[in-house]
Amino acid sequence: MDRRTHHHHLKAPARCSSSDNKTDKASTSGKNPSSSLHPPPLFKFGLLADIQYCDTDDRTNFSGSQVRRYRNALNVARNAVEHFNLHHHELEEDTTTLNNTTTGGARSAKTRGIDFIVHNGDIIDHQCAFDFQTDSFKPISEGRRQLADVMEILDQSACREWIFTIGNHELYNFTRRELIDGVDLKKEGIESYSKDGLTFKCASEDGDLYYAKKPHEKWKVIILNPYDVSIYSKGREQGLDEEALSLLRKHNPNADKWCDENPDVVQTERMSGTFPYFKDLEGLNGRWVPFNGGVGATQLEWLRAELKSSKENEEKVLIFCHLLVHPKTTSGTGRTLLWNYDEVLEVIQKVGDGCVKCVFSGHQHEGGVHVDELGTHFVVLESPMLASDEDKGHPGPFCVVEVNETSVLMKGFGRSFESRLFPYEEGLENVEALEYKIAL
């Protein structure tokens, strides 16, 4: 772990807090460091990724490397929303003018609610759309019903500004148009879903799938679309993108053989989970598989311009991208990397030249962390599906991120004691929140 990273215990949500922390001498003993002794953060947001819910029994992934607890992912999502709500109303009893931020009210200088929440891709699983036993698409209503199961929980959030980034499972379940316009669950016949409930959409208000926003005058948040170049870029049942498919076949002989044997694959979209796509792929070439994708030339030039502007204006930057950007977060396999990670990384490092403080990814369910020579942190969030100890008082992987003048402070929980981001002692029950600190 890099010297710029520090872990400390913090007060956890009521359902998973412990009054006696036995594992860390640096414990704050439940005292929240966001007290009146410290200035409020510049902005604050909730963060999780890869809920990937499906109403199905636990099972291993295709390679057998992990057990996925699909239904338990809803428990973790519920824990996350409860935790975010605690932070959203933090110190409310100490304020005199605090109003609901969703109605435009002013916050007291003593507190800082959650400004936005990010779900960094893969909200429901491929199995919501496709039956791998019958080798056919399920009715669209199945995916809508299971999306509603997740959204009904997320809709309990006091913070109403959610950012949903694009992952591969979004494209298995929804069309590109739906991801831009939003999925109207009421229109789709989900009568139980509130007409005023959160809308699931991955685009900005301008309809862009990659965009930037300014949560503070000296900070920029950049959302990337890592499936700009992807065989699934059109979305569910729209046919595979033939240009991207040709690129994949060029780099993966297993995909090339599969397409030769299945000439109707553009129409059937039968690529993911259908053939041994990692066979004989060595090192970082493992990224050339159907469930990954790349950043297109236009988006790459846009990113270059955004980072050039931020560097010139002395802005600091946070980037959200479902796919991994740095190869050292992948344990050398490359299986979860952007197809053109090298081009994106070059722009971040050479054009950004240190202004990018953290790149947040998902996709690799076990998580990962790397800090490069410029001090940029590449943080891979862990999936709620892998939360194995929730019944022992472990709420699962999610965190609140406080951006301050001198640090980006992540306060949260890992998937288990094996967490790479928020590790704790094996066997410990009712684990408290940990800090991951990025010094600026």
Summary of the structure (lengths in Angstrom):
residues: 440
radius of gyration: 21.1
end to end distance: 16.5
largest distance: 69.3
contacts: 1501
relative contact order: 0.16
helix: 27%
strand: 19%
